[in-house]
Amino acid sequence: MIVQAVLDCFDVNSCLVFLFAFLLVTDIIKNRPPANFPPGPWSLPFLGNVFTVPDAKSMDKMAQDYGPVYSLRRGSKREVYISGYKMVKEALVNQPDSIAERPILPLYHSIFKGLGLSLSNGYMWKSQKKFANTHLRNFGEGKKGLEHYIQLETNFLCEVFKEEQGRGFNPHFILNTAVGNVISSVVFGHRFEYSDENYQKLLRLDNEVMIVASSAQAQFFDVFPGILKHLPGPHQIVQSNYRQITDFLQMEIDKHQEDWDPLNPRDYIDTYLTEINKRKEDPKAGFNTENLLVCTLDLFEAGMEPTATTLRWALVFMINYPEIQVKVQAEIDRVIGQSRQANMSDRPNMPYTDAVIHEIQRMGNILPLGFPKMTSKDTTLGGYFIPKGTTINAILSSVLVDKAVWETPATFNPDHFLDSNGQFRKRDAFMPFSAGKRGCLGEHLARMELFLFFTTLLQRFSFSPDTGDVPNLDRVLGLTHSPKKFLVLAVPR
């Protein structure tokens, strides 16, 4: 009788209110931040700050409001954001062992599975990184090294530009093909023709991933993957594209396995197949064909998209600043002339060109939010306590435009990298490749490509806007921030 009386007092609405209140209190208790955790804005129950768009502008505003170390809540997880050169250096350079892991990112996990070079951790990551670094450093011998393959591809690229015969054209996928061919030579042992339809499809699939994966809807998937994985949305595009890309890469691996000769390795895949046999007694190092596929994807994507996008920004800036283009060409003519190709030994004698390339990277700012990292142990940063397993986002754009470091942070100014005598000077706050143990694996290759491609293009062509329409400096927001579509005139010199 007593139980029935109690039940009679509760209708359906009362039960729902009680249930909601119970869940709300549970959420508040469960997701209470640790003591002395970095501050952040008020968050919604259950959802957190999922509607806060993590772009450079909003992150800058957060840093102004809460300081250089602050936090946001994504669903039930709290992430820490680090802003400004001083604090980013403290995190990535001064405490490299504390922030050296990757969190699980549900949007990519079904493809990468915690394998490869970018999203693996621990002993496996160290083993794979060391192997890849060794291969990139020792790739080829003599004239067949990295510099040779880049120089070879610059010739093909210039021929394609010449074929436009002074007409305005979109350089986007031409540059992607050229840069992609360099990493293809390293990984696959061969390049692709610019007219290869399958290769062009691969590049377009990857480009779509770069744009779609950073959308608010796709990021929302990382908060509630269990629910959203069954629903349509941009996460389905990302994962479908990656499956098609890995199918292409798997075919390359299968071809290598068919005619593999361990005594005559041609490329990264061949060398990796040899390593699989060598490391059979060390399974934790992860040398197997499944990991080979993911490592190949990592190398191809990281070796193509950032450098190709930076070269597009290079054309945009040279068109917008023709007086700088003329000064670069004057230095090229003086040091290299028109009768030979540029090589890496020229760079020390070309401080202005080197400074312009660095300024293109600084102002291009193609990876403003960096790539998420995770604390590998309890850490103190900026006086705040950050527990092990917390996702860390170092905002690279805040370093590249830090007013405390750069003389004219909002202006394209090559003098940022020149001393009073006109000689090139390094800047510690130049971090487009990130820094620390999780810095860009292909930084050495990217620096070579940027110098040789940029110098060769300006040696052989002058660039101007099509029909006088100067491309603006607005950007397409994606995993990398790229220029909006533009047409360019390439006039042979």
DRENDO-1510 file (C-alpha; in Angstrom, 1 decimal, always signed):
<recs>
REC; n; res; u; v; w
REC; 1; MET; +0.0; +0.0; +0.0 .
REC; 2; ILE; +2.8; +2.4; +0.9 .
REC; 3; VAL; +4.7; +1.7; -2.3 .
REC; 4; GLN; +1.5; +2.2; -4.4 .
REC; 5; ALA; +0.8; +5.5; -2.7 .
REC; 6; VAL; +4.3; +6.7; -3.5 .
REC; 7; LEU; +3.9; +5.6; -7.1 .
REC; 8; ASP; +0.6; +7.4; -7.4 .
REC; 9; CYS; +2.4; +10.7; -6.5 .
REC; 10; PHE; +4.6; +10.4; -9.5 .
REC; 11; ASP; +3.3; +10.9; -13.0 .
REC; 12; VAL; +5.4; +10.5; -16.1 .
REC; 13; ASN; +6.5; +14.1; -16.2 .
REC; 14; SER; +7.6; +13.9; -12.6 .
REC; 15; CYS; +9.7; +10.9; -13.4 .
REC; 16; LEU; +11.3; +12.6; -16.3 .
REC; 17; VAL; +12.2; +15.7; -14.2 .
REC; 18; PHE; +13.6; +13.4; -11.5 .
REC; 19; LEU; +15.7; +11.5; -14.1 .
REC; 20; PHE; +17.0; +14.7; -15.7 .
REC; 21; ALA; +17.9; +16.1; -12.3 .
REC; 22; PHE; +19.7; +12.9; -11.4 .
REC; 23; LEU; +21.7; +12.8; -14.7 .
REC; 24; LEU; +22.5; +16.5; -14.3 .
REC; 25; VAL; +23.9; +16.1; -10.8 .
REC; 26; THR; +25.8; +13.0; -12.0 .
REC; 27; ASP; +27.3; +14.9; -14.9 .
REC; 28; ILE; +28.4; +17.8; -12.6 .
REC; 29; ILE; +30.0; +15.5; -10.1 .
REC; 30; LYS; +31.6; +13.2; -12.7 .
REC; 31; ASN; +33.0; +16.0; -14.9 .
REC; 32; ARG; +34.2; +18.3; -12.1 .
REC; 33; PRO; +37.7; +19.6; -13.1 .
REC; 34; PRO; +40.6; +18.6; -11.0 .
REC; 35; ALA; +41.9; +21.1; -8.4 .
REC; 36; ASN; +44.0; +23.9; -10.0 .
REC; 37; PHE; +43.0; +22.9; -13.5 .
REC; 38; PRO; +43.3; +25.6; -16.2 .
REC; 39; PRO; +40.3; +27.9; -16.3 .
REC; 40; GLY; +37.8; +28.1; -19.2 .
REC; 41; PRO; +34.3; +29.3; -20.1 .
REC; 42; TRP; +31.2; +27.9; -18.6 .
REC; 43; SER; +30.1; +24.7; -20.3 .
REC; 44; LEU; +26.7; +23.2; -21.1 .
REC; 45; PRO; +25.7; +20.1; -19.1 .
REC; 46; PHE; +26.4; +16.8; -21.0 .
REC; 47; LEU; +27.7; +18.7; -24.1 .
REC; 48; GLY; +30.4; +21.0; -22.7 .
REC; 49; ASN; +31.7; +23.6; -25.1 .
REC; 50; VAL; +31.0; +21.6; -28.3 .
REC; 51; PHE; +29.5; +24.7; -30.0 .
REC; 52; THR; +32.7; +26.7; -29.5 .
REC; 53; VAL; +34.5; +26.7; -32.9 .
REC; 54; PRO; +38.2; +26.1; -32.3 .
REC; 55; ASP; +39.5; +28.5; -34.9 .
REC; 56; ALA; +42.5; +30.9; -34.4 .
REC; 57; LYS; +40.3; +34.0; -33.8 .
REC; 58; SER; +38.2; +32.4; -31.1 .
REC; 59; MET; +41.2; +30.8; -29.5 .
REC; 60; ASP; +43.0; +34.2; -29.4 .
REC; 61; LYS; +39.9; +35.7; -27.6 .
REC; 62; MET; +40.0; +32.8; -25.1 .
REC; 63; ALA; +43.6; +33.5; -24.3 .
REC; 64; GLN; +42.8; +37.1; -23.7 .
REC; 65; ASP; +40.0; +36.2; -21.3 .
REC; 66; TYR; +41.6; +33.3; -19.4 .
REC; 67; GLY; +45.4; +33.5; -20.0 .
REC; 68; PRO; +47.8; +31.5; -22.1 .
REC; 69; VAL; +46.8; +28.2; -20.6 .
REC; 70; TYR; +43.0; +27.5; -20.6 .
REC; 71; SER; +40.6; +24.7; -21.1 .
REC; 72; LEU; +37.4; +23.7; -22.9 .
REC; 73; ARG; +35.1; +20.8; -22.2 .
REC; 74; ARG; +34.2; +18.5; -25.2 .
REC; 75; GLY; +31.4; +16.2; -24.0 .
REC; 76; SER; +32.8; +14.5; -21.0 .
REC; 77; LYS; +36.5; +15.3; -21.7 .
REC; 78; ARG; +38.4; +18.5; -20.9 .
REC; 79; GLU; +41.1; +19.7; -23.3 .
REC; 80; VAL; +43.8; +22.2; -22.6 .
REC; 81; TYR; +44.9; +24.9; -25.0 .
REC; 82; ILE; +48.2; +26.7; -24.9 .
REC; 83; SER; +48.8; +30.1; -26.5 .
REC; 84; GLY; +51.8; +32.3; -27.1 .
REC; 85; TYR; +55.4; +31.6; -27.8 .
REC; 86; LYS; +56.5; +31.6; -24.2 .
REC; 87; MET; +54.0; +29.0; -23.0 .
REC; 88; VAL; +54.1; +26.8; -26.2 .
REC; 89; LYS; +57.9; +26.6; -25.9 .
REC; 90; GLU; +57.5; +25.7; -22.2 .
REC; 91; ALA; +55.1; +22.8; -23.2 .
REC; 92; LEU; +56.7; +21.4; -26.3 .
REC; 93; VAL; +60.4; +22.2; -25.9 .
REC; 94; ASN; +61.1; +22.4; -22.2 .
REC; 95; GLN; +58.8; +19.5; -21.2 .
REC; 96; PRO; +59.1; +17.2; -24.2 .
REC; 97; ASP; +58.6; +14.0; -22.2 .
REC; 98; SER; +55.5; +15.2; -20.5 .
REC; 99; ILE; +53.5; +16.0; -23.7 .
REC; 100; ALA; +54.6; +13.3; -26.1 .
REC; 101; GLU; +51.6; +11.1; -26.8 .
REC; 102; ARG; +48.5; +11.3; -29.1 .
REC; 103; PRO; +44.9; +11.0; -27.9 .
REC; 104; ILE; +42.5; +8.7; -29.5 .
REC; 105; LEU; +40.6; +10.7; -32.2 .
REC; 106; PRO; +37.4; +8.7; -33.0 .
REC; 107; LEU; +37.1; +10.4; -36.4 .
REC; 108; TYR; +40.3; +8.8; -37.6 .
REC; 109; HIS; +40.5; +5.7; -35.3 .
REC; 110; SER; +38.7; +3.3; -37.6 .
REC; 111; ILE; +41.3; +4.0; -40.3 .
REC; 112; PHE; +44.5; +4.6; -38.3 .
REC; 113; LYS; +43.7; +2.2; -35.4 .
REC; 114; GLY; +46.5; +3.7; -33.2 .
REC; 115; LEU; +49.1; +2.6; -35.8 .
REC; 116; GLY; +51.4; +4.4; -38.1 .
REC; 117; LEU; +53.6; +7.5; -37.4 .
REC; 118; SER; +51.1; +10.2; -36.5 .
REC; 119; LEU; +48.6; +8.6; -34.1 .
REC; 120; SER; +50.6; +5.7; -32.5 .
REC; 121; ASN; +52.2; +5.9; -29.0 .
REC; 122; GLY; +54.9; +4.4; -26.8 .
REC; 123; TYR; +57.5; +1.9; -28.0 .
REC; 124; MET; +55.7; +1.3; -31.3 .
REC; 125; TRP; +55.7; +5.0; -32.2 .
REC; 126; LYS; +59.4; +5.4; -31.3 .
REC; 127; SER; +60.3; +2.3; -33.4 .
REC; 128; GLN; +58.3; +3.4; -36.4 .
REC; 129; LYS; +59.6; +7.0; -36.2 .
REC; 130; LYS; +63.2; +6.0; -35.9 .
REC; 131; PHE; +62.9; +3.7; -38.9 .
REC; 132; ALA; +61.2; +6.3; -41.1 .
REC; 133; ASN; +63.7; +9.0; -40.1 .
REC; 134; THR; +66.6; +6.6; -41.0 .
REC; 135; HIS; +65.0; +5.9; -44.4 .
REC; 136; LEU; +64.4; +9.6; -45.2 .
REC; 137; ARG; +67.9; +10.5; -44.1 .
REC; 138; ASN; +69.6; +7.7; -46.1 .
REC; 139; PHE; +67.2; +7.6; -49.0 .
REC; 140; GLY; +69.1; +7.1; -52.3 .
REC; 141; GLU; +72.8; +7.4; -52.8 .
REC; 142; GLY; +74.7; +10.3; -54.4 .
REC; 143; LYS; +72.8; +11.9; -57.3 .
REC; 144; LYS; +69.8; +9.6; -56.5 .
REC; 145; GLY; +69.1; +11.2; -53.1 .
REC; 146; LEU; +66.2; +13.4; -52.1 .
REC; 147; GLU; +67.7; +16.5; -53.7 .
REC; 148; HIS; +67.9; +14.8; -57.1 .
REC; 149; TYR; +64.3; +13.7; -57.0 .
REC; 150; ILE; +63.1; +17.2; -56.1 .
REC; 151; GLN; +65.1; +18.8; -58.8 .
REC; 152; LEU; +63.8; +16.2; -61.3 .
REC; 153; GLU; +60.2; +17.0; -60.3 .
REC; 154; THR; +60.8; +20.8; -60.6 .
REC; 155; ASN; +61.6; +20.3; -64.2 .
REC; 156; PHE; +58.3; +18.4; -64.8 .
REC; 157; LEU; +56.4; +21.0; -62.9 .
REC; 158; CYS; +57.9; +23.9; -65.0 .
REC; 159; GLU; +57.0; +22.0; -68.2 .
REC; 160; VAL; +53.4; +21.8; -67.1 .
REC; 161; PHE; +53.4; +25.5; -66.3 .
REC; 162; LYS; +54.8; +26.3; -69.7 .
REC; 163; GLU; +52.0; +24.3; -71.4 .
REC; 164; GLU; +49.6; +26.9; -70.1 .
REC; 165; GLN; +51.2; +29.4; -72.6 .
REC; 166; GLY; +50.5; +32.5; -70.6 .
REC; 167; ARG; +46.8; +31.6; -69.9 .
REC; 168; GLY; +45.4; +32.0; -66.4 .
REC; 169; PHE; +45.2; +28.6; -64.6 .
REC; 170; ASN; +44.5; +27.2; -61.2 .
REC; 171; PRO; +47.8; +25.8; -59.8 .
REC; 172; HIS; +46.2; +23.8; -56.9 .
REC; 173; PHE; +46.4; +20.2; -58.1 .
REC; 174; ILE; +49.4; +20.8; -60.3 .
REC; 175; LEU; +51.4; +21.7; -57.2 .
REC; 176; ASN; +49.8; +18.8; -55.3 .
REC; 177; THR; +50.9; +16.4; -58.0 .
REC; 178; ALA; +54.5; +17.7; -58.1 .
REC; 179; VAL; +55.0; +17.6; -54.3 .
REC; 180; GLY; +53.1; +14.3; -54.1 .
REC; 181; ASN; +55.5; +12.9; -56.7 .
REC; 182; VAL; +58.5; +13.5; -54.5 .
REC; 183; ILE; +57.1; +11.6; -51.5 .
REC; 184; SER; +55.8; +8.9; -54.0 .
REC; 185; SER; +59.4; +8.5; -55.2 .
REC; 186; VAL; +60.5; +8.0; -51.6 .
REC; 187; VAL; +57.7; +5.6; -50.6 .
REC; 188; PHE; +56.7; +3.9; -53.9 .
REC; 189; GLY; +59.9; +4.2; -55.8 .
REC; 190; HIS; +58.2; +6.0; -58.8 .
REC; 191; ARG; +56.3; +9.1; -59.7 .
REC; 192; PHE; +53.0; +9.6; -61.5 .
REC; 193; GLU; +52.1; +11.4; -64.7 .
REC; 194; TYR; +50.2; +14.6; -64.1 .
REC; 195; SER; +47.5; +13.2; -66.3 .
REC; 196; ASP; +47.1; +9.9; -64.3 .
REC; 197; GLU; +43.4; +9.8; -63.5 .
REC; 198; ASN; +43.7; +7.4; -60.5 .
REC; 199; TYR; +46.4; +9.6; -59.0 .
REC; 200; GLN; +44.4; +12.7; -59.5 .
REC; 201; LYS; +41.4; +11.0; -57.8 .
REC; 202; LEU; +43.7; +10.2; -54.9 .
REC; 203; LEU; +44.7; +13.8; -54.5 .
REC; 204; ARG; +41.1; +15.1; -54.7 .
REC; 205; LEU; +39.9; +12.5; -52.1 .
REC; 206; ASP; +42.7; +13.7; -49.7 .
REC; 207; ASN; +41.9; +17.3; -50.4 .
REC; 208; GLU; +38.3; +16.7; -49.5 .
REC; 209; VAL; +39.3; +15.1; -46.3 .
REC; 210; MET; +41.4; +18.1; -45.4 .
REC; 211; ILE; +38.4; +20.4; -45.7 .
REC; 212; VAL; +35.6; +18.2; -44.4 .
REC; 213; ALA; +37.4; +16.8; -41.4 .
REC; 214; SER; +37.7; +20.2; -39.7 .
REC; 215; SER; +34.0; +21.1; -40.0 .
REC; 216; ALA; +32.0; +21.6; -36.8 .
REC; 217; GLN; +29.8; +18.5; -37.7 .
REC; 218; ALA; +32.8; +16.3; -38.2 .
REC; 219; GLN; +34.4; +17.5; -34.9 .
REC; 220; PHE; +31.1; +16.8; -33.2 .
REC; 221; PHE; +31.6; +13.1; -34.1 .
REC; 222; ASP; +34.7; +13.0; -31.8 .
REC; 223; VAL; +32.4; +13.9; -28.8 .
REC; 224; PHE; +29.6; +11.3; -29.5 .
REC; 225; PRO; +31.1; +8.7; -31.8 .
REC; 226; GLY; +29.0; +5.9; -30.5 .
REC; 227; ILE; +25.7; +7.6; -31.5 .
REC; 228; LEU; +26.8; +9.4; -34.7 .
REC; 229; LYS; +28.7; +6.5; -36.3 .
REC; 230; HIS; +25.3; +5.1; -37.4 .
REC; 231; LEU; +24.1; +8.4; -38.9 .
REC; 232; PRO; +24.9; +10.2; -42.1 .
REC; 233; GLY; +27.3; +13.2; -41.9 .
REC; 234; PRO; +30.7; +14.5; -42.9 .
REC; 235; HIS; +32.4; +11.8; -40.8 .
REC; 236; GLN; +31.1; +9.3; -43.3 .
REC; 237; ILE; +32.8; +11.3; -46.1 .
REC; 238; VAL; +36.1; +11.3; -44.2 .
REC; 239; GLN; +36.1; +7.6; -43.5 .
REC; 240; SER; +34.9; +6.7; -47.0 .
REC; 241; ASN; +37.6; +8.8; -48.6 .
REC; 242; TYR; +40.3; +7.3; -46.4 .
REC; 243; ARG; +39.1; +3.8; -47.3 .
REC; 244; GLN; +39.5; +4.6; -51.0 .
REC; 245; ILE; +42.9; +6.1; -50.4 .
REC; 246; THR; +44.1; +3.1; -48.5 .
REC; 247; ASP; +42.8; +0.8; -51.2 .
REC; 248; PHE; +45.1; +2.7; -53.7 .
REC; 249; LEU; +48.0; +2.4; -51.3 .
REC; 250; GLN; +47.4; -1.2; -50.6 .
REC; 251; MET; +47.7; -1.9; -54.4 .
REC; 252; GLU; +51.1; -0.3; -54.3 .
REC; 253; ILE; +52.1; -2.5; -51.4 .
REC; 254; ASP; +50.8; -5.6; -53.1 .
REC; 255; LYS; +52.9; -4.9; -56.2 .
REC; 256; HIS; +56.0; -4.5; -54.0 .
REC; 257; GLN; +55.3; -7.8; -52.3 .
REC; 258; GLU; +55.1; -9.5; -55.7 .
REC; 259; ASP; +58.5; -8.5; -56.9 .
REC; 260; TRP; +60.3; -7.6; -53.6 .
REC; 261; ASP; +64.1; -8.3; -53.6 .
REC; 262; PRO; +65.5; -7.8; -50.1 .
REC; 263; LEU; +69.0; -7.4; -51.5 .
REC; 264; ASN; +67.9; -4.5; -53.7 .
REC; 265; PRO; +65.5; -2.2; -51.8 .
REC; 266; ARG; +64.0; +0.5; -54.1 .
REC; 267; ASP; +62.0; +2.6; -51.6 .
REC; 268; TYR; +60.4; +2.8; -48.2 .
REC; 269; ILE; +58.0; -0.1; -48.8 .
REC; 270; ASP; +60.8; -2.4; -49.9 .
REC; 271; THR; +62.9; -1.4; -46.9 .
REC; 272; TYR; +59.9; -1.9; -44.5 .
REC; 273; LEU; +59.2; -5.4; -45.9 .
REC; 274; THR; +62.8; -6.3; -45.0 .
REC; 275; GLU; +62.3; -4.8; -41.6 .
REC; 276; ILE; +59.3; -7.0; -41.0 .
REC; 277; ASN; +61.5; -10.1; -41.4 .
REC; 278; LYS; +64.2; -8.6; -39.2 .
REC; 279; ARG; +61.8; -7.7; -36.3 .
REC; 280; LYS; +59.7; -10.8; -36.0 .
REC; 281; GLU; +61.0; -11.4; -32.5 .
REC; 282; ASP; +59.9; -7.8; -31.5 .
REC; 283; PRO; +56.2; -7.7; -32.1 .
REC; 284; LYS; +55.7; -4.6; -29.9 .
REC; 285; ALA; +57.7; -2.6; -32.4 .
REC; 286; GLY; +54.7; -3.1; -34.8 .
REC; 287; PHE; +56.5; -4.0; -38.0 .
REC; 288; ASN; +53.8; -5.8; -39.9 .
REC; 289; THR; +51.8; -5.3; -43.2 .
REC; 290; GLU; +48.9; -3.6; -41.4 .
REC; 291; ASN; +51.2; -1.0; -39.9 .
REC; 292; LEU; +53.0; -0.6; -43.2 .
REC; 293; LEU; +49.7; +0.5; -44.8 .
REC; 294; VAL; +49.1; +3.2; -42.1 .
REC; 295; CYS; +52.7; +4.4; -42.2 .
REC; 296; THR; +52.5; +4.7; -45.9 .
REC; 297; LEU; +49.3; +6.8; -45.6 .
REC; 298; ASP; +51.0; +9.0; -42.9 .
REC; 299; LEU; +54.0; +9.6; -45.1 .
REC; 300; PHE; +52.1; +10.3; -48.3 .
REC; 301; GLU; +49.6; +12.7; -46.6 .
REC; 302; ALA; +52.2; +14.6; -44.5 .
REC; 303; GLY; +54.7; +14.7; -47.3 .
REC; 304; MET; +52.2; +16.2; -49.8 .
REC; 305; GLU; +49.5; +18.4; -48.4 .
REC; 306; PRO; +51.4; +20.9; -46.1 .
REC; 307; THR; +54.2; +21.6; -48.6 .
REC; 308; ALA; +51.9; +21.9; -51.6 .
REC; 309; THR; +49.6; +24.3; -49.7 .
REC; 310; THR; +52.6; +26.4; -48.6 .
REC; 311; LEU; +53.7; +26.7; -52.3 .
REC; 312; ARG; +50.2; +27.9; -53.2 .
REC; 313; TRP; +50.5; +30.5; -50.5 .
REC; 314; ALA; +53.9; +31.4; -52.0 .
REC; 315; LEU; +52.3; +32.2; -55.4 .
REC; 316; VAL; +49.6; +34.2; -53.6 .
REC; 317; PHE; +52.1; +36.3; -51.7 .
REC; 318; MET; +54.4; +36.8; -54.7 .
REC; 319; ILE; +51.4; +38.1; -56.8 .
REC; 320; ASN; +50.3; +40.4; -53.9 .
REC; 321; TYR; +53.8; +41.7; -53.4 .
REC; 322; PRO; +55.4; +42.0; -56.8 .
REC; 323; GLU; +58.2; +44.1; -55.5 .
REC; 324; ILE; +59.3; +41.2; -53.3 .
REC; 325; GLN; +59.1; +38.8; -56.2 .
REC; 326; VAL; +61.4; +41.1; -58.2 .
REC; 327; LYS; +64.0; +41.2; -55.3 .
REC; 328; VAL; +63.9; +37.4; -55.1 .
REC; 329; GLN; +64.4; +37.0; -58.8 .
REC; 330; ALA; +67.3; +39.5; -58.7 .
REC; 331; GLU; +69.0; +37.4; -56.0 .
REC; 332; ILE; +68.4; +34.2; -58.0 .
REC; 333; ASP; +69.9; +35.8; -61.1 .
REC; 334; ARG; +72.9; +36.9; -59.2 .
REC; 335; VAL; +73.6; +33.6; -57.4 .
REC; 336; ILE; +72.3; +30.9; -59.7 .
REC; 337; GLY; +71.7; +32.7; -63.1 .
REC; 338; GLN; +69.6; +31.1; -65.8 .
REC; 339; SER; +72.0; +28.4; -67.0 .
REC; 340; ARG; +71.7; +25.8; -64.2 .
REC; 341; GLN; +69.3; +24.4; -61.6 .
REC; 342; ALA; +69.2; +25.6; -58.0 .
REC; 343; ASN; +70.6; +23.2; -55.5 .
REC; 344; MET; +70.7; +23.2; -51.7 .
REC; 345; SER; +74.3; +24.5; -51.6 .
REC; 346; ASP; +72.9; +27.8; -53.0 .
REC; 347; ARG; +70.7; +28.5; -49.9 .
REC; 348; PRO; +73.4; +30.0; -47.6 .
REC; 349; ASN; +74.2; +32.4; -50.4 .
REC; 350; MET; +70.5; +33.5; -50.8 .
REC; 351; PRO; +69.5; +35.1; -47.5 .
REC; 352; TYR; +66.7; +37.2; -48.9 .
REC; 353; THR; +65.1; +34.2; -50.8 .
REC; 354; ASP; +65.4; +32.1; -47.6 .
REC; 355; ALA; +63.8; +34.9; -45.6 .
REC; 356; VAL; +60.9; +35.2; -48.0 .
REC; 357; ILE; +60.2; +31.4; -47.8 .
REC; 358; HIS; +60.2; +31.6; -44.0 .
REC; 359; GLU; +57.8; +34.6; -44.1 .
REC; 360; ILE; +55.5; +32.7; -46.5 .
REC; 361; GLN; +55.4; +29.9; -43.9 .
REC; 362; ARG; +54.8; +32.3; -41.0 .
REC; 363; MET; +52.0; +34.2; -42.7 .
REC; 364; GLY; +50.6; +31.2; -44.5 .
REC; 365; ASN; +50.1; +29.7; -41.1 .
REC; 366; ILE; +48.7; +26.5; -42.6 .
REC; 367; LEU; +48.3; +24.5; -39.4 .
REC; 368; PRO; +47.2; +27.2; -36.9 .
REC; 369; LEU; +45.9; +24.8; -34.2 .
REC; 370; GLY; +48.7; +22.3; -34.5 .
REC; 371; PHE; +47.8; +18.6; -34.0 .
REC; 372; PRO; +46.4; +17.3; -30.7 .
REC; 373; LYS; +48.8; +15.9; -28.2 .
REC; 374; MET; +48.3; +14.2; -24.8 .
REC; 375; THR; +50.1; +14.3; -21.5 .
REC; 376; SER; +52.0; +11.1; -20.8 .
REC; 377; LYS; +52.2; +11.9; -17.1 .
REC; 378; ASP; +50.8; +14.4; -14.5 .
REC; 379; THR; +52.2; +17.8; -15.6 .
REC; 380; THR; +52.3; +21.4; -14.3 .
REC; 381; LEU; +52.1; +24.1; -16.9 .
REC; 382; GLY; +51.7; +27.9; -16.3 .
REC; 383; GLY; +51.1; +27.1; -12.6 .
REC; 384; TYR; +48.2; +24.8; -13.4 .
REC; 385; PHE; +47.9; +21.1; -12.8 .
REC; 386; ILE; +47.2; +18.9; -15.9 .
REC; 387; PRO; +46.6; +15.2; -15.2 .
REC; 388; LYS; +48.0; +12.4; -17.3 .
REC; 389; GLY; +45.8; +11.6; -20.3 .
REC; 390; THR; +44.7; +15.2; -21.0 .
REC; 391; THR; +44.5; +16.3; -24.6 .
REC; 392; ILE; +46.8; +19.3; -25.2 .
REC; 393; ASN; +46.4; +21.7; -28.2 .
REC; 394; ALA; +49.4; +24.0; -28.8 .
REC; 395; ILE; +48.1; +26.9; -30.9 .
REC; 396; LEU; +50.9; +27.5; -33.4 .
REC; 397; SER; +49.3; +30.5; -35.0 .
REC; 398; SER; +49.6; +32.3; -31.6 .
REC; 399; VAL; +53.3; +31.7; -31.8 .
REC; 400; LEU; +53.7; +32.8; -35.5 .
REC; 401; VAL; +51.9; +36.1; -34.8 .
REC; 402; ASP; +53.0; +36.7; -31.2 .
REC; 403; LYS; +53.2; +40.5; -30.7 .
REC; 404; ALA; +55.9; +40.0; -28.1 .
REC; 405; VAL; +58.2; +38.3; -30.6 .
REC; 406; TRP; +57.5; +39.6; -34.1 .
REC; 407; GLU; +58.1; +43.3; -35.1 .
REC; 408; THR; +55.2; +43.5; -37.5 .
REC; 409; PRO; +53.2; +40.3; -36.8 .
REC; 410; ALA; +50.2; +41.1; -39.1 .
REC; 411; THR; +52.4; +42.2; -42.1 .
REC; 412; PHE; +54.2; +40.1; -44.7 .
REC; 413; ASN; +57.7; +41.2; -43.9 .
REC; 414; PRO; +60.8; +39.2; -44.9 .
REC; 415; ASP; +62.9; +41.4; -42.7 .
REC; 416; HIS; +61.7; +39.3; -39.8 .
REC; 417; PHE; +64.3; +36.8; -40.9 .
REC; 418; LEU; +67.1; +39.2; -41.8 .
REC; 419; ASP; +69.7; +40.8; -39.5 .
REC; 420; SER; +71.0; +44.4; -39.9 .
REC; 421; ASN; +73.6; +43.2; -42.5 .
REC; 422; GLY; +70.9; +41.5; -44.6 .
REC; 423; GLN; +72.0; +38.0; -43.6 .
REC; 424; PHE; +69.5; +35.3; -42.7 .
REC; 425; ARG; +68.7; +34.9; -39.0 .
REC; 426; LYS; +66.9; +32.1; -37.3 .
REC; 427; ARG; +63.9; +32.8; -35.0 .
REC; 428; ASP; +63.1; +30.5; -32.2 .
REC; 429; ALA; +59.4; +31.5; -32.5 .
REC; 430; PHE; +59.3; +30.1; -36.1 .
REC; 431; MET; +57.3; +27.0; -35.4 .
REC; 432; PRO; +55.2; +26.1; -38.5 .
REC; 433; PHE; +56.4; +22.5; -38.1 .
REC; 434; SER; +55.5; +22.4; -34.4 .
REC; 435; ALA; +58.3; +21.5; -32.0 .
REC; 436; GLY; +59.5; +18.9; -29.5 .
REC; 437; LYS; +59.3; +15.1; -29.9 .
REC; 438; ARG; +56.1; +15.3; -31.9 .
REC; 439; GLY; +57.4; +17.9; -34.3 .
REC; 440; CYS; +56.9; +17.3; -38.1 .
REC; 441; LEU; +58.7; +14.1; -39.2 .
REC; 442; GLY; +59.3; +15.4; -42.7 .
REC; 443; GLU; +60.6; +18.8; -41.8 .
REC; 444; HIS; +64.0; +18.3; -43.5 .
REC; 445; LEU; +62.3; +17.1; -46.7 .
REC; 446; ALA; +59.8; +20.0; -46.6 .
REC; 447; ARG; +62.5; +22.6; -46.2 .
REC; 448; MET; +64.4; +21.2; -49.2 .
REC; 449; GLU; +61.2; +21.1; -51.3 .
REC; 450; LEU; +60.2; +24.6; -50.4 .
REC; 451; PHE; +63.6; +26.0; -51.3 .
REC; 452; LEU; +64.1; +24.1; -54.6 .
REC; 453; PHE; +60.5; +24.4; -55.9 .
REC; 454; PHE; +60.1; +28.1; -55.0 .
REC; 455; THR; +63.5; +29.1; -56.3 .
REC; 456; THR; +63.1; +27.2; -59.6 .
REC; 457; LEU; +59.7; +28.6; -60.2 .
REC; 458; LEU; +60.8; +32.2; -59.7 .
REC; 459; GLN; +64.0; +31.5; -61.7 .
REC; 460; ARG; +61.9; +30.5; -64.8 .
REC; 461; PHE; +58.7; +32.4; -64.4 .
REC; 462; SER; +57.2; +35.7; -63.3 .
REC; 463; PHE; +53.8; +35.4; -61.7 .
REC; 464; SER; +50.9; +37.8; -62.0 .
REC; 465; PRO; +47.2; +37.8; -61.4 .
REC; 466; ASP; +44.8; +36.6; -64.2 .
REC; 467; THR; +43.0; +39.6; -65.8 .
REC; 468; GLY; +44.2; +41.8; -62.9 .
REC; 469; ASP; +42.3; +39.9; -60.2 .
REC; 470; VAL; +44.8; +39.8; -57.4 .
REC; 471; PRO; +44.0; +36.8; -55.1 .
REC; 472; ASN; +43.0; +37.9; -51.7 .
REC; 473; LEU; +44.6; +36.6; -48.5 .
REC; 474; ASP; +41.4; +35.0; -47.1 .
REC; 475; ARG; +41.7; +31.3; -46.4 .
REC; 476; VAL; +39.8; +28.1; -46.7 .
REC; 477; LEU; +39.5; +26.6; -43.2 .
REC; 478; GLY; +40.4; +23.0; -43.0 .
REC; 479; LEU; +42.9; +20.7; -41.3 .
REC; 480; THR; +45.3; +22.9; -43.2 .
REC; 481; HIS; +44.4; +26.5; -43.9 .
REC; 482; SER; +44.8; +27.0; -47.7 .
REC; 483; PRO; +44.3; +30.0; -50.1 .
REC; 484; LYS; +40.9; +30.4; -51.8 .
REC; 485; LYS; +40.8; +29.3; -55.4 .
REC; 486; PHE; +42.7; +31.6; -57.6 .
REC; 487; LEU; +44.1; +31.8; -61.2 .
REC; 488; VAL; +47.7; +32.8; -62.0 .
REC; 489; LEU; +49.6; +33.8; -65.0 .
REC; 490; ALA; +53.1; +32.2; -65.3 .
REC; 491; VAL; +55.1; +34.1; -67.9 .
REC; 492; PRO; +58.5; +32.5; -68.8 .
REC; 493; ARG; +61.4; +34.8; -68.0 .
</recs>
